[in-house]
């Protein structure tokens, strides 16, 4: 039996105010006058936070529009623009939610690997380390800060660049940065973490490594969304650590049905990842009865409206597109349903599920 030799983030700094150390963290990574490029979530456009980013020399802030999840053409355009403007750069720093961090990981890799990012959608296709990259979450839940993938929508599929070269070299976990997140957004992203945990802990790939992280992340999500009656500073801290541990739990296992189905939604309809997972989770009692029951309780308790009817009026061709994207996520289905998953999740069964959403 061969065991996966698992690549983790090299350096982690955690704590309130730790963002203020960014200048000294980046200093040793600078190569001559090659700039650091900060890809910042458009949520911060025009906000005072931008003045806290420690710019030196030719450093550049690029506001990235993450209304939709990252597309391969957006990654390629950013990498080409930076090559044209600077030739070479010292590093890429992603600041924001999961999409901003995924963009940073992908752009870092495309600074040193030829072709288009679409060429690297899949498992272990990246051949060269990217430039230095750091991730700074301002929203907690996706686990993008620790994962070895970048969620990308390409011309033919929605699939990440899963590789040992993908994880960040450094992450800065500062709970202060998440305190102004919009309530709905915070819930959807927090549920991404909760759903990671349910899928990982109930999957066939589970082992003690994944389980120890998954159980802790699940417990933290329950503290924040089930036990508490109001949001406080401790909630920001707990959800930030839930996101980290949830990301670690799937690193050695996998996610499952909700993620596999939501990939189809985001590919065809542009549905954001966190919301997509929630829309699907509402309808998959068959696979995760206890998790879905608790999820519905959290939705009601936090007064969140989950969109419904998003697949109304789609054509057969559009349903087929979503089904193809979803069924392409083979490791997810195998983790959820076992080796015979194809006899369980048929095209007709998946179509019926999409029709309910």
MOHUZI-V493982 format. One record per residue. N is the residue number from 1. RES is the residue in one small letter. OMEGA is omega in whole degrees, -180 to 180 (* if undefined). NEAR is the number of other C-alpha atoms within 8 Angstrom. Layout:
BEGIN
n:N res:RES omega:OMEGA near:NEAR
n:N res:RES omega:OMEGA near:NEAR
END
This chain:
BEGIN
n:1 res:x omega:-179 near:2
n:2 res:x omega:-178 near:3
n:3 res:x omega:179 near:4
n:4 res:x omega:176 near:5
n:5 res:x omega:-162 near:4
n:6 res:x omega:-179 near:7
n:7 res:x omega:-180 near:7
n:8 res:x omega:174 near:7
n:9 res:x omega:-174 near:11
n:10 res:x omega:-177 near:7
n:11 res:x omega:180 near:7
n:12 res:x omega:170 near:9
n:13 res:x omega:-177 near:9
n:14 res:x omega:170 near:8
n:15 res:x omega:178 near:8
n:16 res:x omega:179 near:8
n:17 res:x omega:-177 near:8
n:18 res:x omega:177 near:12
n:19 res:x omega:-179 near:9
n:20 res:x omega:179 near:7
n:21 res:x omega:-172 near:8
n:22 res:x omega:-178 near:10
n:23 res:x omega:-178 near:8
n:24 res:x omega:177 near:7
n:25 res:x omega:-176 near:8
n:26 res:x omega:-174 near:8
n:27 res:x omega:-178 near:7
n:28 res:x omega:-178 near:6
n:29 res:x omega:-177 near:9
n:30 res:x omega:-180 near:12
n:31 res:x omega:-179 near:7
n:32 res:x omega:180 near:4
n:33 res:x omega:176 near:7
n:34 res:x omega:-171 near:11
n:35 res:x omega:165 near:14
n:36 res:x omega:180 near:14
n:37 res:x omega:-178 near:13
n:38 res:x omega:176 near:12
n:39 res:x omega:-172 near:15
n:40 res:x omega:178 near:13
n:41 res:x omega:-176 near:14
n:42 res:x omega:175 near:9
n:43 res:x omega:-176 near:5
n:44 res:x omega:-178 near:9
n:45 res:x omega:177 near:8
n:46 res:x omega:-179 near:5
n:47 res:x omega:-177 near:6
n:48 res:x omega:-180 near:6
n:49 res:x omega:-177 near:7
n:50 res:x omega:-180 near:9
n:51 res:x omega:180 near:6
n:52 res:x omega:-179 near:7
n:53 res:x omega:-172 near:7
n:54 res:x omega:-178 near:7
n:55 res:x omega:172 near:8
n:56 res:x omega:174 near:6
n:57 res:x omega:-175 near:6
n:58 res:x omega:-179 near:9
n:59 res:x omega:-175 near:10
n:60 res:x omega:171 near:9
n:61 res:x omega:175 near:8
n:62 res:x omega:176 near:8
n:63 res:x omega:-177 near:9
n:64 res:x omega:179 near:9
n:65 res:x omega:-180 near:7
n:66 res:x omega:175 near:10
n:67 res:x omega:174 near:4
n:68 res:x omega:178 near:8
n:69 res:x omega:-176 near:13
n:70 res:x omega:176 near:13
n:71 res:x omega:-179 near:9
n:72 res:x omega:-178 near:13
n:73 res:x omega:176 near:9
n:74 res:x omega:178 near:8
n:75 res:x omega:-178 near:14
n:76 res:x omega:-179 near:12
n:77 res:x omega:179 near:8
n:78 res:x omega:-179 near:9
n:79 res:x omega:-180 near:12
n:80 res:x omega:-179 near:8
n:81 res:x omega:-178 near:8
n:82 res:x omega:178 near:11
n:83 res:x omega:-178 near:10
n:84 res:x omega:-175 near:7
n:85 res:x omega:-172 near:6
n:86 res:x omega:-173 near:9
n:87 res:x omega:179 near:7
n:88 res:x omega:179 near:8
n:89 res:x omega:179 near:13
n:90 res:x omega:-178 near:13
n:91 res:x omega:179 near:14
n:92 res:x omega:180 near:17
n:93 res:x omega:-180 near:14
n:94 res:x omega:-179 near:18
n:95 res:x omega:180 near:14
n:96 res:x omega:177 near:14
n:97 res:x omega:-177 near:12
n:98 res:x omega:-177 near:12
n:99 res:x omega:179 near:11
n:100 res:x omega:180 near:15
n:101 res:x omega:177 near:17
n:102 res:x omega:177 near:15
n:103 res:x omega:-179 near:13
n:104 res:x omega:-180 near:15
n:105 res:x omega:-177 near:15
n:106 res:x omega:-179 near:13
n:107 res:x omega:177 near:13
n:108 res:x omega:-179 near:15
n:109 res:x omega:-177 near:15
n:110 res:x omega:174 near:14
n:111 res:x omega:-174 near:11
n:112 res:x omega:-180 near:10
n:113 res:x omega:-175 near:10
n:114 res:x omega:173 near:5
n:115 res:x omega:-178 near:5
n:116 res:x omega:178 near:10
n:117 res:x omega:178 near:13
n:118 res:x omega:179 near:8
n:119 res:x omega:-173 near:7
n:120 res:x omega:177 near:10
n:121 res:x omega:-178 near:13
n:122 res:x omega:-175 near:9
n:123 res:x omega:172 near:8
n:124 res:x omega:178 near:9
n:125 res:x omega:-178 near:11
n:126 res:x omega:-174 near:11
n:127 res:x omega:-175 near:6
n:128 res:x omega:176 near:8
n:129 res:x omega:177 near:8
n:130 res:x omega:170 near:13
n:131 res:x omega:178 near:12
n:132 res:x omega:179 near:11
n:133 res:x omega:179 near:15
n:134 res:x omega:-179 near:14
n:135 res:x omega:-180 near:14
n:136 res:x omega:-178 near:14
n:137 res:x omega:173 near:17
n:138 res:x omega:179 near:11
n:139 res:x omega:-174 near:13
n:140 res:x omega:172 near:15
n:141 res:x omega:-172 near:16
n:142 res:x omega:-175 near:14
n:143 res:x omega:-179 near:15
n:144 res:x omega:-178 near:11
n:145 res:x omega:-179 near:15
n:146 res:x omega:-170 near:12
n:147 res:x omega:179 near:12
n:148 res:x omega:178 near:14
n:149 res:x omega:170 near:12
n:150 res:x omega:-179 near:14
n:151 res:x omega:-177 near:12
n:152 res:x omega:173 near:14
n:153 res:x omega:-180 near:14
n:154 res:x omega:-179 near:12
n:155 res:x omega:-177 near:6
n:156 res:x omega:-177 near:5
n:157 res:x omega:173 near:8
n:158 res:x omega:-174 near:12
n:159 res:x omega:-177 near:10
n:160 res:x omega:170 near:11
n:161 res:x omega:-177 near:19
n:162 res:x omega:180 near:13
n:163 res:x omega:177 near:12
n:164 res:x omega:179 near:9
n:165 res:x omega:-174 near:10
n:166 res:x omega:-175 near:15
n:167 res:x omega:178 near:15
n:168 res:x omega:172 near:14
n:169 res:x omega:-175 near:10
n:170 res:x omega:167 near:12
n:171 res:x omega:178 near:13
n:172 res:x omega:-177 near:13
n:173 res:x omega:-178 near:13
n:174 res:x omega:-176 near:14
n:175 res:x omega:177 near:12
n:176 res:x omega:-174 near:8
n:177 res:x omega:-176 near:9
n:178 res:x omega:-169 near:12
n:179 res:x omega:-179 near:8
n:180 res:x omega:-178 near:5
n:181 res:x omega:178 near:9
n:182 res:x omega:-173 near:6
n:183 res:x omega:-179 near:6
n:184 res:x omega:-178 near:7
n:185 res:x omega:180 near:8
n:186 res:x omega:-180 near:11
n:187 res:x omega:-178 near:9
n:188 res:x omega:-178 near:11
n:189 res:x omega:175 near:14
n:190 res:x omega:178 near:14
n:191 res:x omega:174 near:12
n:192 res:x omega:179 near:14
n:193 res:x omega:-180 near:17
n:194 res:x omega:-178 near:13
n:195 res:x omega:172 near:12
n:196 res:x omega:-174 near:13
n:197 res:x omega:-180 near:15
n:198 res:x omega:-176 near:11
n:199 res:x omega:-180 near:13
n:200 res:x omega:-175 near:18
n:201 res:x omega:-180 near:11
n:202 res:x omega:-176 near:9
n:203 res:x omega:-179 near:14
n:204 res:x omega:-179 near:9
n:205 res:x omega:-170 near:8
n:206 res:x omega:169 near:12
n:207 res:x omega:-174 near:8
n:208 res:x omega:179 near:6
n:209 res:x omega:-180 near:8
n:210 res:x omega:-173 near:16
n:211 res:x omega:-176 near:12
n:212 res:x omega:177 near:9
n:213 res:x omega:-177 near:12
n:214 res:x omega:-180 near:16
n:215 res:x omega:180 near:10
n:216 res:x omega:-179 near:10
n:217 res:x omega:-180 near:17
n:218 res:x omega:180 near:13
n:219 res:x omega:179 near:8
n:220 res:x omega:177 near:12
n:221 res:x omega:-179 near:15
n:222 res:x omega:177 near:9
n:223 res:x omega:-174 near:9
n:224 res:x omega:-170 near:12
n:225 res:x omega:-179 near:9
n:226 res:x omega:-171 near:11
n:227 res:x omega:-174 near:7
n:228 res:x omega:177 near:8
n:229 res:x omega:175 near:5
n:230 res:x omega:-178 near:4
n:231 res:x omega:177 near:7
n:232 res:x omega:-178 near:6
n:233 res:x omega:-180 near:7
n:234 res:x omega:179 near:6
n:235 res:x omega:178 near:9
n:236 res:x omega:-179 near:12
n:237 res:x omega:-177 near:9
n:238 res:x omega:-178 near:11
n:239 res:x omega:178 near:14
n:240 res:x omega:179 near:13
n:241 res:x omega:175 near:10
n:242 res:x omega:180 near:16
n:243 res:x omega:180 near:15
n:244 res:x omega:-177 near:13
n:245 res:x omega:178 near:13
n:246 res:x omega:177 near:18
n:247 res:x omega:178 near:16
n:248 res:x omega:-176 near:14
n:249 res:x omega:-179 near:16
n:250 res:x omega:-179 near:14
n:251 res:x omega:-178 near:11
n:252 res:x omega:174 near:12
n:253 res:x omega:-180 near:13
n:254 res:x omega:171 near:13
n:255 res:x omega:-172 near:14
n:256 res:x omega:-168 near:14
n:257 res:x omega:-176 near:11
n:258 res:x omega:-180 near:12
n:259 res:x omega:-178 near:10
n:260 res:x omega:-179 near:14
n:261 res:x omega:-177 near:11
n:262 res:x omega:175 near:13
n:263 res:x omega:178 near:14
n:264 res:x omega:179 near:15
n:265 res:x omega:-175 near:12
n:266 res:x omega:179 near:13
n:267 res:x omega:-175 near:13
n:268 res:x omega:-170 near:9
n:269 res:x omega:-179 near:6
n:270 res:x omega:180 near:9
n:271 res:x omega:180 near:10
n:272 res:x omega:-171 near:9
n:273 res:x omega:-177 near:11
n:274 res:x omega:179 near:11
n:275 res:x omega:180 near:11
n:276 res:x omega:179 near:13
n:277 res:x omega:-179 near:14
n:278 res:x omega:180 near:13
n:279 res:x omega:-179 near:12
n:280 res:x omega:-176 near:12
n:281 res:x omega:179 near:12
n:282 res:x omega:-170 near:10
n:283 res:x omega:-174 near:10
n:284 res:x omega:175 near:11
n:285 res:x omega:-177 near:12
n:286 res:x omega:-175 near:5
n:287 res:x omega:-177 near:6
n:288 res:x omega:-172 near:10
n:289 res:x omega:-177 near:9
n:290 res:x omega:-179 near:7
n:291 res:x omega:-179 near:10
n:292 res:x omega:178 near:13
n:293 res:x omega:180 near:9
n:294 res:x omega:178 near:8
n:295 res:x omega:-179 near:10
n:296 res:x omega:177 near:9
n:297 res:x omega:-179 near:9
n:298 res:x omega:178 near:10
n:299 res:x omega:-178 near:11
n:300 res:x omega:-177 near:8
n:301 res:x omega:-176 near:8
n:302 res:x omega:178 near:7
n:303 res:x omega:-179 near:6
n:304 res:x omega:179 near:9
n:305 res:x omega:178 near:5
n:306 res:x omega:-180 near:8
n:307 res:x omega:179 near:6
n:308 res:x omega:175 near:6
n:309 res:x omega:-175 near:7
n:310 res:x omega:180 near:6
n:311 res:x omega:179 near:9
n:312 res:x omega:172 near:6
n:313 res:x omega:177 near:4
n:314 res:x omega:179 near:7
n:315 res:x omega:176 near:6
n:316 res:x omega:-178 near:6
n:317 res:x omega:180 near:6
n:318 res:x omega:176 near:9
n:319 res:x omega:180 near:11
n:320 res:x omega:179 near:8
n:321 res:x omega:-179 near:10
n:322 res:x omega:-179 near:13
n:323 res:x omega:180 near:12
n:324 res:x omega:180 near:9
n:325 res:x omega:-177 near:13
n:326 res:x omega:-178 near:12
n:327 res:x omega:176 near:9
n:328 res:x omega:-178 near:6
n:329 res:x omega:-170 near:9
n:330 res:x omega:-178 near:7
n:331 res:x omega:-179 near:7
n:332 res:x omega:-180 near:13
n:333 res:x omega:-179 near:14
n:334 res:x omega:178 near:12
n:335 res:x omega:-176 near:14
n:336 res:x omega:-167 near:14
n:337 res:x omega:179 near:11
n:338 res:x omega:-173 near:9
n:339 res:x omega:-179 near:5
n:340 res:x omega:-172 near:8
n:341 res:x omega:-176 near:11
n:342 res:x omega:178 near:6
n:343 res:x omega:179 near:6
n:344 res:x omega:-177 near:7
n:345 res:x omega:179 near:8
n:346 res:x omega:178 near:8
n:347 res:x omega:-179 near:7
n:348 res:x omega:-179 near:6
n:349 res:x omega:-180 near:8
n:350 res:x omega:177 near:10
n:351 res:x omega:-179 near:10
n:352 res:x omega:178 near:8
n:353 res:x omega:178 near:9
n:354 res:x omega:-179 near:10
n:355 res:x omega:180 near:8
n:356 res:x omega:-169 near:8
n:357 res:x omega:* near:11
END
